[in-house]
């Protein structure tokens, strides 16, 4: 495999509705931004780019089949190669990795990975219905298909199993909303308190409206290149910041569409197949897990995401990461729900299974230098969702994973101030970050590691 | 008295319009102004009836209409799926049908949906449960009745429940639901 670099990115403003432009033109906003940031002309870039990978989740929202070719066409990329990727909420993360594959394999030198979703074309509750069709239409959807309900069921089990509290979940909402206050691309830029989160209308017990991300219209684009691709672009006049941002780890995992079908494995199987390298090396952690299993915990059940653990372990191995919380400076993580951010802390090995709740309230995932209005016992260690995540930025499904990639590139290029007109969210001396994209109730998960070369 | 929300609910529908304002003459100035025009948004109704086959899972639905909960079992390992699955995920072998109607059932996880997808909005609040059956390896998504949705509690997890069947089968998984045992 050849080295692959993430050299540029762009994000359209995420908004409740973008009736002013069709989806192709919204994609072009993000695409043009990424090209302009390289300081290369549109025709010169078009001459060099080898192809594209498109990301959008639902044909229902656009009521347009083959929407990807319409965007590819609008970007002036015909007749270059292109294909669409679809994997629910992880579509953007998968798209990013498909572009990586095209370059790592030597097939292409410069690839654009773009994604979009136009969720405003139907009313909110119809949109929820479309999303719920990403559950088994014979057995899950007809019972009361509603994704917030599915996630709420998972977290009630997490709460019962591990003692996780709604206040711990609310810490995630407060953190992500306040981070987004400094992100001009975010859809929701509000400051909330724990009480605000709990007082918000109940959607699916115990998740309130402020525990849940919102539907959005938006697009994002990233440009990936090989060393040869970078040379071609620079020869044509592109200005590519140094040090370069290299993609050093790729991981993916899956699980059964129906959460009801997921296994409940014993302790030995968990340790053998799923424990992180770090967990296996710690006798204290092994004892801790043995105690959990002795009290009835089984894995993953409906409380944990086996796909996320699998993707994380694979990406860490690829990138040579042994201690993620110490080695990663930030993670842009798929927080469709505050509860799923907590579950994912555990899947990604930032803390042990069962300790996601206290970890959320510890302060370790917060940014330094921001007043969250909370008493946090620990210092920030690895900022999670410094951008504000899905909860505050919005979740135009096909764009989301690529939005995370763009924000990660900007963090590692240390150019947050340039793009946000505000340096508050810049992770100081960021060397290494992860992006995590998640579908369904944990059906597809991708984790990619990016680092400063 | 309940306070009205600060925001009126947005709905589609409205007045049918047969013409739109447009410059009388397409002068360069008027054409340039068109870029400032607000977008035209129209409604596009779309509905379709699918002929959906339950295929190899059909006996499960026939079972519900006859007040039986069936499950699938791997012939070798004995692994049991509460939600039908024609082939075992470990052995790849075709599964067999077993009857779990009388197996003891408890709530494994639950939620109360105060909102829902459009198709279920008129049923809110409703309670979703993942049902755990004695001797069965996987769970079943169902509805719970007979509890107060405004008094949701983690204590519900582990509660013994029993199935009930609707009299006029709709051939949907909601033909069975659960109540506290």
Contacts between the chains, C-beta under 8 A, distances in Angstrom:
chain1	res1	chain2	res2	distance
A	19	B	39	4.4
A	19	B	41	5.5
A	20	B	38	7.9
A	20	B	39	5.5
A	63	B	44	6.5
A	63	B	46	6.2
A	123	B	10	7.1
A	123	B	11	7.6
A	123	B	12	6.6
A	123	B	118	7.3
A	125	B	115	7.4
A	125	B	116	7.3
A	125	B	117	6.2
A	125	B	118	4.1
A	125	B	121	5.6
A	126	B	117	7.8
A	126	B	118	4.7
A	128	B	115	7.8
A	128	B	116	7.1
A	128	B	117	4.4
A	128	B	118	7.0
A	129	B	117	3.7
A	129	B	118	4.8
A	129	B	119	5.7
A	131	B	117	7.9
A	132	B	117	4.8
A	136	B	83	8.0
A	137	B	52	7.2
A	138	B	52	7.5
A	138	B	54	6.0
A	138	B	57	6.3
A	138	B	173	7.3
A	139	B	57	8.0
A	139	B	83	5.4
A	139	B	84	7.5
A	139	B	141	6.6
A	139	B	173	5.3
A	140	B	141	5.6
A	142	B	172	4.8
A	142	B	173	5.5
A	142	B	174	6.2
A	143	B	128	6.7
A	143	B	141	5.1
A	143	B	142	6.3
A	143	B	143	6.2
A	143	B	173	5.4
A	143	B	174	5.8
A	144	B	113	6.1
A	144	B	116	6.2
A	144	B	120	5.2
A	144	B	123	7.2
A	144	B	126	5.6
A	144	B	128	5.3
A	144	B	143	6.6
A	145	B	117	5.5
A	145	B	119	7.4
A	145	B	120	7.1
A	146	B	113	5.6
A	146	B	115	7.4
A	146	B	116	4.6
A	146	B	117	5.1
A	146	B	120	6.5
A	148	B	113	7.4
A	148	B	115	7.2
A	149	B	111	5.1
A	149	B	113	4.5
A	149	B	116	7.1
A	149	B	128	5.1
A	150	B	128	8.0
A	152	B	111	3.5
A	152	B	113	7.7
A	152	B	128	8.0
A	153	B	109	4.4
A	153	B	110	6.2
A	153	B	111	4.9
A	153	B	128	6.0
A	153	B	129	7.7
A	153	B	130	5.8
A	154	B	109	6.7
A	156	B	109	5.1
A	156	B	110	5.7
A	156	B	111	6.1
A	156	B	154	6.4
A	156	B	157	6.5
A	157	B	108	6.7
A	157	B	109	3.9
A	157	B	130	7.6
A	157	B	157	7.0
A	159	B	154	5.8
A	160	B	109	7.7
A	160	B	154	5.2
A	160	B	157	4.5
A	160	B	158	7.9
A	201	B	114	7.3
A	202	B	112	7.8
A	202	B	114	4.8
A	203	B	113	7.7
A	203	B	114	6.0
A	203	B	115	5.1
A	204	B	111	4.7
A	204	B	112	6.9
A	204	B	113	4.9
A	204	B	114	6.8
A	204	B	115	7.3
A	205	B	111	5.4
A	205	B	112	4.2
A	205	B	114	7.3
A	205	B	152	4.4
A	206	B	152	7.5
A	207	B	111	7.9
A	256	B	89	7.5
A	258	B	83	5.7
A	258	B	141	7.5
A	259	B	130	7.3
A	259	B	139	7.6
A	260	B	82	6.6
A	260	B	83	4.9
A	260	B	130	5.9
A	260	B	138	5.7
A	260	B	139	3.9
A	260	B	140	5.9
A	260	B	141	5.5
A	261	B	81	6.7
A	261	B	83	6.1
A	261	B	85	6.8
A	261	B	89	7.5
A	261	B	138	5.1
A	261	B	139	7.8
A	262	B	138	7.4
A	263	B	137	7.6
A	263	B	138	7.9
A	264	B	137	7.2
A	301	B	108	8.0
A	302	B	108	7.1
A	302	B	109	5.4
A	302	B	130	6.0
A	302	B	139	7.2
A	303	B	109	7.9
